[in-house]
Amino acid sequence: MKQTPTVETLRRYWRINLRWISGLMLVWFVVSFVLVFFARDLNFQFMGWPFSFWMAAQGSLLIYLLLVVIYAWAMHRADVAHGLQEPED
């Protein structure tokens, strides 16, 4: 039978969760707003295309997908470390 987690364990888990969310939201903000704001100044070639075009067409989407994957991986590790993982069927 699974034990109920303590209040301290849940607080520690939530702090870890908030740190990951804050860091990933900072990356999201930089990709979504800072790069767009400075897009005209970023006029160097990247993979054969201007960097601003590449970021708008593909780069930002790949980074968003990577943010989701990183968050899922980190929360799975935190779930296992704190004994909060979902029961397997």
FENFEN-V283358 format. One record per residue. N is the residue number from 1. PHI is phi in whole degrees, -180 to 180 (999 if undefined). Layout:
n->N phi->PHI
n->N phi->PHI
This chain:
n->1 phi->999
n->2 phi->-81
n->3 phi->-82
n->4 phi->-77
n->5 phi->-68
n->6 phi->-76
n->7 phi->-62
n->8 phi->-64
n->9 phi->-64
n->10 phi->-66
n->11 phi->-66
n->12 phi->-62
n->13 phi->-61
n->14 phi->-67
n->15 phi->-62
n->16 phi->-62
n->17 phi->-60
n->18 phi->-65
n->19 phi->-63
n->20 phi->-64
n->21 phi->-62
n->22 phi->-62
n->23 phi->-64
n->24 phi->-70
n->25 phi->-68
n->26 phi->-65
n->27 phi->-62
n->28 phi->-59
n->29 phi->-62
n->30 phi->-62
n->31 phi->-68
n->32 phi->-80
n->33 phi->-115
n->34 phi->-68
n->35 phi->-64
n->36 phi->-68
n->37 phi->-63
n->38 phi->-100
n->39 phi->-60
n->40 phi->-69
n->41 phi->-80
n->42 phi->-94
n->43 phi->-104
n->44 phi->-112
n->45 phi->-79
n->46 phi->-138
n->47 phi->56
n->48 phi->86
n->49 phi->-129
n->50 phi->-60
n->51 phi->-59
n->52 phi->-63
n->53 phi->-66
n->54 phi->-62
n->55 phi->-64
n->56 phi->-70
n->57 phi->-81
n->58 phi->-137
n->59 phi->-59
n->60 phi->-67
n->61 phi->-65
n->62 phi->-65
n->63 phi->-67
n->64 phi->-62
n->65 phi->-62
n->66 phi->-63
n->67 phi->-62
n->68 phi->-66
n->69 phi->-64
n->70 phi->-63
n->71 phi->-64
n->72 phi->-63
n->73 phi->-63
n->74 phi->-66
n->75 phi->-72
n->76 phi->-64
n->77 phi->-62
n->78 phi->-67
n->79 phi->-59
n->80 phi->-66
n->81 phi->-65
n->82 phi->-102
n->83 phi->71
n->84 phi->-113
n->85 phi->-69
n->86 phi->-69
n->87 phi->-68
n->88 phi->-82
n->89 phi->-82
